[in-house]
Amino acid sequence: MSKEKRILNVLYQSDDNYAMVSGTSITSLLENNKHLDRVNVFYCEYKISKINKARLQKVVDGYVNTKLKFIDAEKYHRIFMELGVKPWHGVYVTWLKMLAFGDLKLDTDRVLFINGHTIINGPLDELIDLDFKNNVMALGYDCLINDHKLTIGLAEDDGYYNCGIMLINHKKWLQDGIAKTVKSHLQEKSDYVIADQDLCNVLFKGQIKTLNSTYNYSSAYYAYDIKKLLKLNNLSPDYFYSYEELMENYYSPKIIHSLFGVTGKPWEQGNKHPQRLLWKKYIDMTPWRNISKPVAVRTLTWRLYDVLPKSIFMFLYMVAVRRKFSR
């Protein structure tokens, strides 16, 4: 009897601005999953330049187990405009995956969406075998302030999930006609503060399996005191990871999500991001290694982070976050 093949289907999305960032993430993914029989990388691209598409192709060509397929996002862009969807920071890029999932032709029952500003730090075999328990998707919790939930109609003790990493039950997605459900919902409401993430938490409540924190480990856990972060954001083990669970993955999470940006993005020149050296390691393996990078801007928030005691900075920062994301 032949051994069943280990196949990982992955979806990325970006415009030209994030091609280098996504290319770096893809490099980290492929470097840490060479043992898989096949990695199918689907790239939903919106107006990516020919030179950056060639660089992305060159990244993938370095791995014998990997294939890359570009998906032109122009049609999705038109659909979002016709539906009257509210753009996110002036563009529709973050929404693309919600329509792209239904168009993918896969050999397995699942696809893993990965946000470009991530580093894959280990093998992802468990996600190939994960039992969905008939859920639509599997997501990790988001460490945003707990009272943001109230702004989208969730209860304080509901889980609130991050959509930077999404393991999609593709078989169920197609069987249940979820693309149609998404479009119908967006036609009625799309003015969420956190765009597709808020939508998924509302639309798929009760149909989301919780991923271990190792598969969506926020860089904020390295920038702040974790216990204080949990307390300030009112994140209880009843609807979030416990401190002990987070510490279990602290030194070697499988996917690090670079959400913390106070001290610059980790791919920018002059940044002081907690994962800057890890990002440099993988950027140096890509065709962008000798390309000039954007420069990190030393903002007032960054200066305050450097000079204030971390407990005081955290308190002031959370006050600002609360004003933006809660009622």
MARMARTI-566659 format. One record per residue (C-alpha): x negated, y negated, z negated; residue in three letters. Coordinates in Angstrom, 3 decimals, decimal comma, always signed. Each point is the difference from the previous one (the first is absolute). Layout:
[r [X; Y; Z]; "ALA"]
...
//
This chain:
[r [+0,000; +0,000; +0,000]; "MET"]
[r [-1,405; -3,394; +0,985]; "SER"]
[r [-0,542; -2,568; -2,718]; "LYS"]
[r [+2,521; -2,868; -0,025]; "GLU"]
[r [-1,582; -3,198; +1,254]; "LYS"]
[r [-0,507; -2,907; -2,356]; "ARG"]
[r [+1,453; -3,021; +1,821]; "ILE"]
[r [+0,291; -3,533; -1,355]; "LEU"]
[r [+2,095; -2,562; +1,880]; "ASN"]
[r [-0,817; -3,595; -0,896]; "VAL"]
[r [+1,535; -3,321; +1,025]; "LEU"]
[r [-1,746; -3,372; -0,144]; "TYR"]
[r [+1,344; -3,349; +1,173]; "GLN"]
[r [-1,501; -3,444; +0,569]; "SER"]
[r [-0,484; -2,956; +2,289]; "ASP"]
[r [-3,457; -1,048; +1,186]; "ASP"]
[r [-0,846; -1,747; -3,279]; "ASN"]
[r [-0,084; +3,279; -1,917]; "TYR"]
[r [-1,554; +2,267; +2,622]; "ALA"]
[r [-3,388; +0,014; -1,773]; "MET"]
[r [+1,656; +0,584; -3,376]; "VAL"]
[r [+2,070; +2,918; +1,299]; "SER"]
[r [-2,991; +1,369; +1,902]; "GLY"]
[r [-1,966; +0,078; -3,247]; "THR"]
[r [+2,831; +1,784; -1,787]; "SER"]
[r [+0,253; +2,538; +2,832]; "ILE"]
[r [-3,745; +0,619; -0,242]; "THR"]
[r [+0,319; +0,740; -3,729]; "SER"]
[r [+2,952; +2,302; +0,714]; "LEU"]
[r [-1,869; +2,008; +2,614]; "LEU"]
[r [-3,275; +0,150; -1,939]; "GLU"]
[r [+1,790; +1,597; -2,947]; "ASN"]
[r [+2,193; +2,387; +2,006]; "ASN"]
[r [-2,391; +1,616; +2,470]; "LYS"]
[r [+1,050; +3,396; -1,325]; "HIS"]
[r [+3,541; -0,291; +1,399]; "LEU"]
[r [+0,787; +1,738; +3,284]; "ASP"]
[r [+1,545; -3,135; +1,467]; "ARG"]
[r [+0,681; -3,602; -0,949]; "VAL"]
[r [+2,446; -1,774; +2,307]; "ASN"]
[r [-0,355; -3,758; -0,365]; "VAL"]
[r [+2,915; -2,025; +1,340]; "PHE"]
[r [-0,710; -3,722; +0,210]; "TYR"]
[r [+2,971; -2,341; +0,348]; "CYS"]
[r [-1,688; -3,062; +1,487]; "GLU"]
[r [+1,321; -3,481; +0,681]; "TYR"]
[r [-2,105; -1,990; +2,467]; "LYS"]
[r [-3,329; +1,588; -0,896]; "ILE"]
[r [-2,805; -1,099; +2,330]; "SER"]
[r [-1,593; +2,434; +2,453]; "LYS"]
[r [-3,325; -0,241; -1,796]; "ILE"]
[r [+1,507; +0,887; -3,382]; "ASN"]
[r [+1,987; +2,877; +1,501]; "LYS"]
[r [-3,264; +1,275; +1,475]; "ALA"]
[r [-1,664; -0,293; -3,422]; "ARG"]
[r [+2,849; +1,934; -1,638]; "LEU"]
[r [-0,333; +2,688; +2,670]; "GLN"]
[r [-3,743; +0,159; -0,630]; "LYS"]
[r [+0,640; +0,559; -3,706]; "VAL"]
[r [+2,208; +3,003; +0,731]; "VAL"]
[r [-2,283; +1,378; +2,716]; "ASP"]
[r [-2,595; +0,626; -2,695]; "GLY"]
[r [+2,120; +2,794; -1,534]; "TYR"]
[r [+0,679; +3,243; +1,852]; "VAL"]
[r [+3,202; +0,750; -1,922]; "ASN"]
[r [+1,714; -3,322; +0,734]; "THR"]
[r [+2,209; -1,464; +2,718]; "LYS"]
[r [+1,195; -3,604; +0,280]; "LEU"]
[r [+3,244; -1,141; +1,593]; "LYS"]
[r [+0,892; -3,679; +0,327]; "PHE"]
[r [+3,648; -1,045; -0,288]; "ILE"]
[r [+0,930; -3,319; +1,602]; "ASP"]
[r [+2,054; -1,920; -2,566]; "ALA"]
[r [+1,457; -2,561; +2,423]; "GLU"]
[r [+3,313; +1,899; +0,165]; "LYS"]
[r [+0,310; +0,076; -3,791]; "TYR"]
[r [-0,764; -3,705; -0,134]; "HIS"]
[r [+2,893; -0,667; +2,392]; "ARG"]
[r [+2,366; +2,180; -2,028]; "ILE"]
[r [-0,834; -1,829; -3,235]; "PHE"]
[r [+0,643; -3,328; +1,702]; "MET"]
[r [+3,346; +1,226; +1,352]; "GLU"]
[r [+1,003; +1,256; -3,454]; "LEU"]
[r [-0,913; -3,357; -1,538]; "GLY"]
[r [-2,555; +1,545; -2,341]; "VAL"]
[r [-1,915; -2,453; -2,167]; "LYS"]
[r [-3,723; +0,052; +0,913]; "PRO"]
[r [-2,629; +0,658; -2,669]; "TRP"]
[r [-2,496; -2,885; -0,063]; "HIS"]
[r [+1,207; -1,000; +3,448]; "GLY"]
[r [-0,430; +3,418; +1,678]; "VAL"]
[r [+1,768; +3,374; +0,161]; "TYR"]
[r [-3,071; +2,209; -0,423]; "VAL"]
[r [+0,931; +1,339; -3,448]; "THR"]
[r [+3,407; +1,101; +1,338]; "TRP"]
[r [-1,351; +1,972; +2,983]; "LEU"]
[r [-0,299; +3,373; -1,733]; "LYS"]
[r [+3,698; +0,029; -0,855]; "MET"]
[r [+0,821; +0,461; +3,698]; "LEU"]
[r [-3,173; +1,804; +1,069]; "ALA"]
[r [+0,610; +2,996; -2,304]; "PHE"]
[r [+3,007; +1,127; +2,032]; "GLY"]
[r [-1,881; -0,088; +3,310]; "ASP"]
[r [-2,939; +2,167; -1,044]; "LEU"]
[r [-0,361; +3,444; +1,587]; "LYS"]
[r [-1,547; +2,245; -2,654]; "LEU"]
[r [-1,094; +3,603; -0,367]; "ASP"]
[r [+0,818; -0,005; -3,717]; "THR"]
[r [+2,817; -1,247; -2,222]; "ASP"]
[r [-1,821; -3,051; -1,408]; "ARG"]
[r [-1,960; -3,140; +0,717]; "VAL"]
[r [-2,123; -2,089; -2,355]; "LEU"]
[r [+0,170; -3,764; +0,433]; "PHE"]
[r [-3,162; -1,746; -1,233]; "ILE"]
[r [-0,324; -3,740; -0,419]; "ASN"]
[r [-3,234; -1,266; +1,569]; "GLY"]
[r [-1,396; -1,584; -3,161]; "HIS"]
[r [-0,719; +3,381; -1,580]; "THR"]
[r [-3,027; +2,217; -0,414]; "ILE"]
[r [+0,617; +3,741; +0,098]; "ILE"]
[r [-2,341; +1,367; -2,598]; "ASN"]
[r [+0,607; +3,741; +0,182]; "GLY"]
[r [+1,786; +2,879; +1,767]; "PRO"]
[r [+3,766; -0,253; +0,476]; "LEU"]
[r [+0,890; +3,712; +0,157]; "ASP"]
[r [+2,596; -0,267; -2,767]; "GLU"]
[r [+2,089; -2,348; +2,131]; "LEU"]
[r [+0,150; +2,626; +2,743]; "ILE"]
[r [+1,470; +2,479; -2,500]; "ASP"]
[r [+2,121; -2,320; -2,161]; "LEU"]
[r [+3,593; +1,157; -0,493]; "ASP"]
[r [+2,367; -2,877; +0,785]; "PHE"]
[r [+2,854; +1,655; -1,934]; "LYS"]
[r [+2,296; -1,315; +2,783]; "ASN"]
[r [-1,056; -3,602; -0,689]; "ASN"]
[r [-0,444; -2,401; +2,926]; "VAL"]
[r [-3,475; -1,058; -1,076]; "MET"]
[r [-2,656; +0,142; -2,691]; "ALA"]
[r [-1,441; -3,265; -1,357]; "LEU"]
[r [-2,133; -1,228; -2,865]; "GLY"]
[r [+1,190; -2,569; -2,545]; "TYR"]
[r [-0,789; -3,691; +0,518]; "ASP"]
[r [-1,530; -1,861; -2,947]; "CYS"]
[r [+1,946; -3,199; +0,703]; "LEU"]
[r [+1,811; -1,626; -2,934]; "ILE"]
[r [+2,932; +2,144; -1,076]; "ASN"]
[r [+2,658; -2,730; +0,183]; "ASP"]
[r [-0,411; -0,310; +3,783]; "HIS"]
[r [+2,333; +3,002; +0,181]; "LYS"]
[r [+2,912; -2,117; -1,211]; "LEU"]
[r [-0,316; -2,279; +3,052]; "THR"]
[r [+0,846; +2,886; +2,355]; "ILE"]
[r [+2,715; +1,655; -2,053]; "GLY"]
[r [-2,014; +2,694; -1,737]; "LEU"]
[r [+0,220; +0,708; -3,720]; "ALA"]
[r [-2,890; -0,761; -2,319]; "GLU"]
[r [-0,653; +3,711; -0,549]; "ASP"]
[r [+0,023; +0,921; +3,714]; "ASP"]
[r [-3,307; +0,820; +1,639]; "GLY"]
[r [-1,333; -2,638; +2,397]; "TYR"]
[r [-2,245; +1,347; +2,733]; "TYR"]
[r [-2,795; -1,325; +2,185]; "ASN"]
[r [+0,267; +0,532; +3,762]; "CYS"]
[r [-3,698; -0,338; +0,824]; "GLY"]
[r [-0,214; +3,798; -0,015]; "ILE"]
[r [+3,094; +1,884; +1,189]; "MET"]
[r [+0,237; +3,740; +0,500]; "LEU"]
[r [+3,074; +0,337; +2,208]; "ILE"]
[r [+2,164; +3,099; +0,251]; "ASN"]
[r [+0,115; -0,333; +3,786]; "HIS"]
[r [+2,284; +2,971; +0,493]; "LYS"]
[r [+2,608; -1,531; -2,305]; "LYS"]
[r [-0,579; -3,457; +1,492]; "TRP"]
[r [+1,095; +1,335; +3,385]; "LEU"]
[r [+2,759; +2,311; -1,229]; "GLN"]
[r [+1,658; -2,736; -2,057]; "ASP"]
[r [-0,337; -2,656; +2,703]; "GLY"]
[r [-1,788; -2,299; -2,427]; "ILE"]
[r [-1,270; -2,375; +2,700]; "ALA"]
[r [+3,623; -0,888; +0,755]; "LYS"]
[r [+0,705; -0,500; -3,715]; "THR"]
[r [-3,012; -2,309; -0,318]; "VAL"]
[r [+1,058; -2,130; +2,971]; "LYS"]
[r [+3,550; -0,228; -1,299]; "SER"]
[r [-1,231; -1,146; -3,410]; "HIS"]
[r [-2,402; -2,537; +1,493]; "LEU"]
[r [+2,786; -1,495; +2,048]; "GLN"]
[r [+1,820; -0,750; -3,245]; "GLU"]
[r [-2,968; -0,884; -2,236]; "LYS"]
[r [-3,722; -0,456; +0,567]; "SER"]
[r [-0,863; -3,054; -2,095]; "ASP"]
[r [-1,823; +1,991; -2,654]; "TYR"]
[r [-2,879; -1,659; -1,849]; "VAL"]
[r [-2,214; +3,038; +0,645]; "ILE"]
[r [+1,450; +0,921; +3,385]; "ALA"]
[r [+0,008; +3,724; +0,852]; "ASP"]
[r [-1,120; +0,995; -3,500]; "GLN"]
[r [+3,079; -1,492; -1,627]; "ASP"]
[r [+2,157; +1,521; +2,735]; "LEU"]
[r [-1,382; +3,508; -0,602]; "CYS"]
[r [+0,525; -0,271; -3,752]; "ASN"]
[r [+3,627; -1,020; +0,575]; "VAL"]
[r [+0,896; +2,190; +2,967]; "LEU"]
[r [-1,672; +3,202; -1,195]; "PHE"]
[r [+0,666; -0,231; -3,733]; "LYS"]
[r [+0,304; +3,538; -1,346]; "GLY"]
[r [-1,654; +1,444; +3,132]; "GLN"]
[r [-3,628; -0,822; -0,835]; "ILE"]
[r [-2,403; +2,543; -1,485]; "LYS"]
[r [-2,670; -1,556; -2,193]; "THR"]
[r [-3,590; +0,482; +1,162]; "LEU"]
[r [-2,851; +0,417; -2,439]; "ASN"]
[r [-1,784; -3,325; -0,518]; "SER"]
[r [-3,131; +1,413; +1,637]; "THR"]
[r [+1,658; -0,488; +3,408]; "TYR"]
[r [+0,685; -3,716; -0,422]; "ASN"]
[r [-2,432; -1,331; -2,576]; "TYR"]
[r [+0,137; -3,768; -0,196]; "SER"]
[r [-3,241; -1,975; -0,154]; "SER"]
[r [+1,738; -2,070; -2,705]; "ALA"]
[r [-0,795; +2,832; -2,410]; "TYR"]
[r [-3,692; -0,859; +0,384]; "TYR"]
[r [+0,480; -3,759; -0,224]; "ALA"]
[r [+2,085; -0,103; -3,192]; "TYR"]
[r [+0,258; +1,808; -3,299]; "ASP"]
[r [+2,469; +2,771; +0,864]; "ILE"]
[r [+1,695; +0,083; -3,398]; "LYS"]
[r [+0,557; -3,761; +0,089]; "LYS"]
[r [+1,230; +0,179; +3,589]; "LEU"]
[r [+2,599; +2,602; -0,951]; "LEU"]
[r [+1,120; -2,033; -2,992]; "LYS"]
[r [+0,206; -3,368; +1,794]; "LEU"]
[r [+1,932; +1,512; +2,923]; "ASN"]
[r [+2,277; +1,982; -2,332]; "ASN"]
[r [-0,895; +3,296; +1,687]; "LEU"]
[r [+1,154; +2,914; -2,143]; "SER"]
[r [-0,794; +3,709; +0,552]; "PRO"]
[r [+3,765; +0,448; +0,366]; "ASP"]
[r [-0,208; -1,571; +3,470]; "TYR"]
[r [-3,725; -0,401; +0,662]; "PHE"]
[r [-3,272; +1,855; -0,447]; "TYR"]
[r [-1,301; +0,296; -3,529]; "SER"]
[r [-3,365; -1,454; -0,958]; "TYR"]
[r [-1,367; +3,550; -0,328]; "GLU"]
[r [+1,170; +0,927; +3,513]; "GLU"]
[r [-1,689; -3,073; +1,481]; "LEU"]
[r [-3,237; +0,710; -1,840]; "MET"]
[r [-0,044; +3,585; +1,300]; "GLU"]
[r [-0,491; -1,411; +3,508]; "ASN"]
[r [-2,052; -3,077; -0,897]; "TYR"]
[r [-3,398; +1,290; +1,127]; "TYR"]
[r [+0,966; +1,920; +3,143]; "SER"]
[r [+3,439; -0,838; +1,434]; "PRO"]
[r [+0,765; +1,499; +3,417]; "LYS"]
[r [+1,312; -3,293; +1,481]; "ILE"]
[r [-0,995; -3,443; -1,284]; "ILE"]
[r [+2,446; -2,727; +1,008]; "HIS"]
[r [-1,753; -3,388; +0,078]; "SER"]
[r [+2,899; -2,067; -1,329]; "LEU"]
[r [-2,089; -2,224; -2,267]; "PHE"]
[r [-1,106; -3,071; +1,945]; "GLY"]
[r [-0,849; -2,666; -2,569]; "VAL"]
[r [-3,757; +0,273; +0,665]; "THR"]
[r [+0,314; +0,404; +3,767]; "GLY"]
[r [+0,877; +2,914; +2,241]; "LYS"]
[r [-2,555; +2,832; -0,148]; "PRO"]
[r [-0,826; -0,312; +3,719]; "TRP"]
[r [-0,680; -3,764; -0,157]; "GLU"]
[r [-3,419; -1,619; -0,200]; "GLN"]
[r [-0,885; -1,150; -3,511]; "GLY"]
[r [+2,845; +1,842; -1,762]; "ASN"]
[r [-0,283; +1,357; -3,537]; "LYS"]
[r [+2,676; +2,661; +0,318]; "HIS"]
[r [-0,367; +3,054; -2,289]; "PRO"]
[r [-0,277; +2,322; +3,036]; "GLN"]
[r [-2,194; -2,220; +2,193]; "ARG"]
[r [-2,900; +2,489; +0,102]; "LEU"]
[r [+2,293; +2,888; +0,891]; "LEU"]
[r [+1,504; -2,059; +2,831]; "TRP"]
[r [-3,463; -0,953; +1,229]; "LYS"]
[r [-0,981; +3,664; +0,106]; "LYS"]
[r [+2,799; +0,787; +2,453]; "TYR"]
[r [-0,117; -3,266; +1,976]; "ILE"]
[r [-3,657; +0,768; +0,703]; "ASP"]
[r [+1,120; +3,263; +1,618]; "MET"]
[r [+2,300; -1,778; +2,467]; "THR"]
[r [-0,514; -1,943; +3,261]; "PRO"]
[r [+0,759; -3,165; -2,009]; "TRP"]
[r [-3,121; +0,315; -2,180]; "ARG"]
[r [-1,878; -2,792; +1,795]; "ASN"]
[r [+3,050; -2,159; +0,750]; "ILE"]
[r [+0,363; -3,201; -2,054]; "SER"]
[r [+2,594; +0,364; -2,743]; "LYS"]
[r [+2,438; -2,584; -1,364]; "PRO"]
[r [-1,347; -1,950; -2,954]; "VAL"]
[r [+1,590; +0,385; -3,437]; "ALA"]
[r [+1,447; -3,301; -1,208]; "VAL"]
[r [-0,896; -0,886; -3,570]; "ARG"]
[r [+3,412; -1,148; -1,206]; "THR"]
[r [+0,954; -1,638; -3,280]; "LEU"]
[r [+1,476; +3,346; -1,114]; "THR"]
[r [-3,334; +1,679; +0,668]; "TRP"]
[r [-1,846; -2,643; -2,037]; "ARG"]
[r [+2,414; +0,462; -2,890]; "LEU"]
[r [-0,480; +3,787; +0,192]; "TYR"]
[r [-3,757; -0,529; -0,356]; "ASP"]
[r [+0,026; -2,478; -2,900]; "VAL"]
[r [+3,041; +0,844; -2,120]; "LEU"]
[r [+0,143; +2,901; -2,472]; "PRO"]
[r [+1,723; +2,808; +1,924]; "LYS"]
[r [+2,912; +0,200; -2,454]; "SER"]
[r [+0,794; -3,704; +0,506]; "ILE"]
[r [-0,408; +0,240; +3,776]; "PHE"]
[r [+2,267; +3,054; +0,143]; "MET"]
[r [+2,698; -1,786; -1,975]; "PHE"]
[r [-0,110; -3,113; +2,206]; "LEU"]
[r [-0,119; +2,074; +3,177]; "TYR"]
[r [+2,981; +2,105; -1,047]; "MET"]
[r [+1,977; -3,162; -0,751]; "VAL"]
[r [-0,641; -1,121; +3,573]; "ALA"]
[r [+0,891; +3,435; +1,380]; "VAL"]
[r [+3,196; +0,047; -2,044]; "ARG"]
[r [+1,064; -3,338; +1,451]; "ARG"]
[r [-0,468; +1,370; +3,509]; "LYS"]
[r [+1,416; +3,506; -0,314]; "PHE"]
[r [+2,650; -0,130; -2,736]; "SER"]
[r [+3,198; -1,922; -0,447]; "ARG"]
//
